[in-house]
Amino acid sequence: MATNVRAFFHKHKIILIIFISAFVLASIALAFLLPTRKTTHALKKEALKSVYLTPKTIYLPKEPLSRSEIEFSRKQKKTWDEKDFEEWYEQPSMEEIEALKKKNRQTLEALLKEVP
């Protein structure tokens, strides 16, 4: 068996040298051409440095809490006259006031839970 292996290597010596040389050269080329983890990290860090943000690209909400904005359904006036008062104002009952007070208390407690 050992003589067969020696005979094979002796007969195909040039082909084996070519394959081994090609393998070594390919390994060296891959070692230099593939980016290492350090260079990849440095490239990402450099890319992050080159990003420039303007104030217009950053969106900041007006209110940081979960309250929604008020949308008016009619044109607002600075003062009401007697006609506006009669048309829009309705005297609330005591039950409505108590229900409103309870709802406002719940809203206030939910708002206070959100405050850091």
Buried (B, 14 or more C-beta within 10 A) or exposed (E): EEEEEEEEEEEEEEEEEEEEEEEEEEEEEEEEEEEEEEEEEEEEEEEEEEEEEEEEEEEEEEEEEEEEEEEEEEEEEEEEEEEEEEEEEEEEEEEEEEEEEEEEEEEEEEEEEEEE
